[in-house]
């Protein structure tokens, strides 16, 4: 199990009975506040890849199961990271989205480089389980839900059922 606090990344190898702190990188200057967000490769069992995003916009990657001394700072997305969501075929394509306070970012190289895409002020993201064939991802924002059906090229608001209100989305998930 991986979990994070505002300042630390911790791992449990025994279903939560015990925990150990793992150092990802030295604390940033003037603060230990990181507010890590975690993404695990859909192929973790074989590639052992874990990614972390931070309040400072840093992206860290471990190809060693998140263990100490396996972390590398690979990029900075320029704004606080709220969520990281890999494509179901991340291990083959390197495709991943980051929701930041400045909007959605999209990477095709495992998080090394990022392109701005999608609505501003994004809080959370979800990709379709069929993303490799349908290119569908959703962004939940303070202004509602947005969808792309072309791999992040164009985002449009999602219409909601009559009589409902979707505002300030705090969580989002996609199913078949």
Buried (B, 14 or more C-beta within 10 A) or exposed (E): EBEBEEEBBBBEEEEEEEBEEBEBBEEEEEEEEBBBBBBBBBBBEEBBBBBBBBBBBBBBBBBBBBEBEBBEEBBBBBBBBBBBBBBBEBBEBBBBBBBBBBBBBBBBEBBEEBEBBBBBBBBBBBBBEEBBEEBBBBBBBEBBBBBBBEBBEEBEEEEEEEEEEBEEBEEBEBEE
